[in-house]
Amino acid sequence: MNNIKNDLGEFISTVHNPECVVEVYLDRDKDEINELKCLNQNRYKVYNYSITEYAEHIRRYNLVIPSLS
């Protein structure tokens, strides 16, 4: 799992939902947000979003995305 986390980019935040824990990462090279959802029974899934696609989640989770400069 650590190898996967290293490939996701810069860690931004952890969101604790009732059904799962979501770790949010910023990949500056691809200008995308990666979500690592940690599910029950030691399962996980990675979701990739462009930064503009992720705008709704940013507001819902109250996330601050580091400057892309």
C-alpha positions as a Python dict, from the first residue, in 0.01 Angstrom:
ca = {
    (1, 'M'): (0, 0, 0),
    (2, 'N'): (290, 240, 67),
    (3, 'N'): (402, 209, -296),
    (4, 'I'): (57, 317, -410),
    (5, 'K'): (56, 615, -175),
    (6, 'N'): (393, 730, -307),
    (7, 'D'): (257, 735, -663),
    (8, 'L'): (-55, 937, -576),
    (9, 'G'): (119, 1269, -515),
    (10, 'E'): (125, 1518, -228),
    (11, 'F'): (-98, 1429, 69),
    (12, 'I'): (-367, 1692, 132),
    (13, 'S'): (-614, 1558, 386),
    (14, 'T'): (-802, 1264, 533),
    (15, 'V'): (-1182, 1256, 526),
    (16, 'H'): (-1362, 1023, 767),
    (17, 'N'): (-1692, 906, 620),
    (18, 'P'): (-1925, 656, 793),
    (19, 'E'): (-1858, 386, 532),
    (20, 'C'): (-1491, 452, 450),
    (21, 'V'): (-1186, 670, 505),
    (22, 'V'): (-1072, 884, 211),
    (23, 'E'): (-717, 1011, 173),
    (24, 'V'): (-687, 1299, -75),
    (25, 'Y'): (-367, 1358, -276),
    (26, 'L'): (-261, 1622, -529),
    (27, 'D'): (-59, 1512, -832),
    (28, 'R'): (100, 1834, -959),
    (29, 'D'): (252, 1670, -1267),
    (30, 'K'): (-89, 1561, -1400),
    (31, 'D'): (-294, 1846, -1243),
    (32, 'E'): (-527, 1596, -1084),
    (33, 'I'): (-667, 1493, -749),
    (34, 'N'): (-638, 1129, -640),
    (35, 'E'): (-864, 979, -376),
    (36, 'L'): (-756, 665, -197),
    (37, 'K'): (-1069, 512, -44),
    (38, 'C'): (-989, 265, 233),
    (39, 'L'): (-1279, 21, 254),
    (40, 'N'): (-1367, -264, 488),
    (41, 'Q'): (-1184, -598, 482),
    (42, 'N'): (-852, -431, 391),
    (43, 'R'): (-977, -326, 47),
    (44, 'Y'): (-900, 5, -122),
    (45, 'K'): (-977, 184, -445),
    (46, 'V'): (-812, 482, -615),
    (47, 'Y'): (-1021, 745, -795),
    (48, 'N'): (-868, 1011, -1021),
    (49, 'Y'): (-1027, 1350, -1091),
    (50, 'S'): (-918, 1663, -1270),
    (51, 'I'): (-896, 1957, -1032),
    (52, 'T'): (-1197, 2127, -1193),
    (53, 'E'): (-1403, 1806, -1165),
    (54, 'Y'): (-1317, 1787, -797),
    (55, 'A'): (-1445, 2138, -714),
    (56, 'E'): (-1770, 2008, -563),
    (57, 'H'): (-1584, 1771, -330),
    (58, 'I'): (-1347, 2048, -226),
    (59, 'R'): (-1641, 2253, -100),
    (60, 'R'): (-1814, 1956, 63),
    (61, 'Y'): (-1500, 1837, 245),
    (62, 'N'): (-1375, 2194, 323),
    (63, 'L'): (-1038, 2113, 165),
    (64, 'V'): (-767, 2362, 85),
    (65, 'I'): (-570, 2270, -226),
    (66, 'P'): (-211, 2394, -218),
    (67, 'S'): (-119, 2647, -485),
    (68, 'L'): (-39, 2491, -820),
    (69, 'S'): (224, 2755, -899),
}
